[in-house]
Amino acid sequence: MFTPVETTIGAVLIQLATTNYYWQLGGTIGFSSAICSAITRRSIPGLEIVTGLVSSALIVKKWLPQFVPQFPESVLVTKGIFSQTQLLCLAGLLVGLGTKLGSGCTSGHMIAGLSRLRFRSLVATATFASVAMASVYFGGLYGILGDGANYAVAWNKDLLHASWVHLLLASSFAQVYLIGPWLSKKLNKSETGKKIAKAFNGIYSGFLFGLGLHISGMVNVTKTIGFLALPTGKHFDPSLMLIMVFAVLPNIFVWKKIDKPLLEDEFHCANSTEIPTKFVIGNAIFGLGWGLLGVCPGPGLLDAVYFPQFLGWLASFVTGQYIGGQL
């Protein structure tokens, strides 16, 4: 179902999270690299993002259970083509391999890259999205969505008027645009204060992004498959298009106004303009893995908090990243 209220709220939180990280730390959030570096190299920036991301799942599980994701069986499992374990491991391996060869995933290319108007990220996004949609269409993976019109609007008026939503949005906006910048300028005067500010903003950005993924529905397999079911017409769920409208589009204008990060001497963002064959193939492989299960790196880690079987997906993802690094 098309859920404009939930997805808009989630998209705004994602916009705030990515802007906070970009403004404070001079970087962009890419979950494929953050997760892999945190697990394999114990990278501090990666660990901070992952800590914040996982914390969001724990908060949702405890206090916002309406946003806990569901994990229905894929038609590839119900038809006996794969066992659930085989599908999880295959999808995780393809996503890991593809994101390594393709230099990013949905967060790195579709959100951060397009926010910076990178043509390279536009090519990546067009490639993995089209392959993912083809996978869903030709594999009949939209079968988990039922027979109803998936584009029908479901207005969640209670959520729209919920006081906790107003408080969350107002406090997050104040933290990102007012309190955070003021506090960082104060803490930046000492090395200890600067380290504290960096750690807080890394964790906070991951946490806010995680809440956005939950509320928008991106952690739900059916929501993602519904978006990727565009070629089928009635199965298409346009909800995730609002991520572009309320996260990427504002970032384009906001980020242009940021001349220098608050806690770093310069920006640390990917600037390559090359589009080699390996890059395109990598994004196609990622698109195939994304389409098979409807799970990309950030949501994959969050799903592992709720469903133990997703640890197989996570292990295969890291393996795919390792293999891609050797190619």
Secondary structure, DSSP 8 states (H G I E B T S, - for coil): -B-HHHHHHHHHHHHHHHHHHHHHHS----HHHHHHHHHHT--HHHHHHHHHHHHHHHHHHHH-GGG-------HHHHTTSS-HHHHHHHHHHHHHHHHHHTT--IIIIIIIIHHTT-HHHHHHHHHHHHHHHHHHHHTTGGGGG-SS-TT-B---HHHHT-HHHHHHHHHHHHIIIIIHHHHHHHHTTSHHHHHHHHHHHHHHHHHHHHHHHHHHTTT-HHHHHHHHTGGGSTT--GGGHHHIIIIIHHHHHHHHT--S-SSSSS----------HHHHHHHHHHHHHHHHHS--HHHHHHHHHH-TTHHHHHHHHHHHHHHHHH-
